[in-house]
Amino acid sequence: MARKCKFQKCDKKPSFNKNIEIVIGKHISFAHLASMKLNQKAYRVLTNRVMSSIAELSGKSYAHAGRFK
């Protein structure tokens, strides 16, 4: 069965006049990567940092946290 859309084609769409910012968790600094050449190792360090922070917020562990340094 097809679901009906809440908005019809003739309905006025909502407009957002302000920029919004959503902050979840602490700021993550990547200043130490600014001097590194962007290669696979740098991207792995960045990914591990982001994923570890997400895991911390969710209360779960990041399985690959110690594998790549």
Secondary structure, DSSP 8 states (H G I E B T S, - for coil): -----SS-TTS------S------S-----GGGTTS--SHHHHHHHHHHHHHHHHHHHT---TTTTT--
